[in-house]
Amino acid sequence: MEMESLKFIGAGIAAFGMLGAALGVGMIFSALMNGIARNPAAEPKMKGLAVMGAVFAELMGILSFVIGIMIIG
């Protein structure tokens, strides 16, 4: 295989990190809705923690995207 095609394969593999980030954010907010349904009084504290968790999950997705772009470029 040529080096150029291996670059694209590596970038595609790095893109799987974005899939993990999307699944992680979905699971975070699913758990948030479940927690709010069980205990509505704790909503403000849970919402802040969920947003922080989503930020870190999205950070991993963005990082994998940047790594994929760096592999191609």
C-alpha positions as CSV (number, residue, x, y, z in Angstrom):
1,M,0.0,0.0,0.0
2,E,1.1,3.5,-0.6
3,M,1.8,5.9,2.2
4,E,-1.0,8.2,1.1
5,S,-3.6,5.5,1.4
6,L,-2.3,4.6,4.8
7,K,-2.8,8.2,5.9
8,F,-6.5,8.0,5.0
9,I,-6.9,4.7,6.8
10,G,-5.3,6.2,9.9
11,A,-7.5,9.3,9.7
12,G,-10.6,7.1,9.4
13,I,-9.5,5.1,12.5
14,A,-9.0,8.4,14.4
15,A,-12.5,9.4,13.4
16,F,-13.9,6.6,15.6
17,G,-13.2,8.9,18.6
18,M,-16.0,11.1,17.4
19,L,-18.4,8.1,17.5
20,G,-17.3,7.5,21.1
21,A,-17.9,11.1,22.0
22,A,-21.4,11.1,20.5
23,L,-22.3,7.9,22.4
24,G,-20.9,9.4,25.6
25,V,-22.8,12.6,25.4
26,G,-26.0,10.6,24.7
27,M,-25.4,8.4,27.7
28,I,-24.7,11.4,29.9
29,F,-27.9,13.2,29.1
30,S,-29.9,10.0,29.2
31,A,-28.7,9.5,32.8
32,L,-29.4,13.2,33.5
33,M,-33.1,12.8,32.4
34,N,-33.4,9.6,34.5
35,G,-31.9,11.4,37.6
36,I,-34.2,14.4,37.2
37,A,-37.2,12.1,36.9
38,R,-36.2,10.3,40.1
39,N,-35.3,13.4,42.1
40,P,-36.4,16.8,40.7
41,A,-35.0,18.7,43.7
42,A,-31.4,17.9,42.7
43,E,-31.8,19.1,39.1
44,P,-29.5,22.2,39.4
45,K,-26.5,20.2,40.7
46,M,-27.0,17.3,38.3
47,K,-27.4,19.7,35.3
48,G,-24.0,21.3,36.1
49,L,-22.3,18.0,36.4
50,A,-23.9,16.7,33.2
51,V,-22.7,19.7,31.2
52,M,-19.2,19.3,32.5
53,G,-19.2,15.7,31.5
54,A,-20.5,16.5,28.1
55,V,-17.8,19.1,27.7
56,F,-15.1,16.5,28.4
57,A,-16.7,14.0,26.1
58,E,-16.9,16.5,23.3
59,L,-13.3,17.5,23.9
60,M,-12.3,14.0,23.2
61,G,-14.3,14.0,20.0
62,I,-12.8,17.3,18.8
63,L,-9.3,16.0,19.7
64,S,-9.8,12.9,17.6
65,F,-11.0,15.1,14.7
66,V,-7.9,17.3,15.0
67,I,-5.6,14.3,15.1
68,G,-7.4,12.9,12.0
69,I,-6.8,16.2,10.2
70,M,-3.2,16.3,11.3
71,I,-2.6,12.8,9.9
72,I,-4.0,13.7,6.5
73,G,-2.2,17.1,6.3
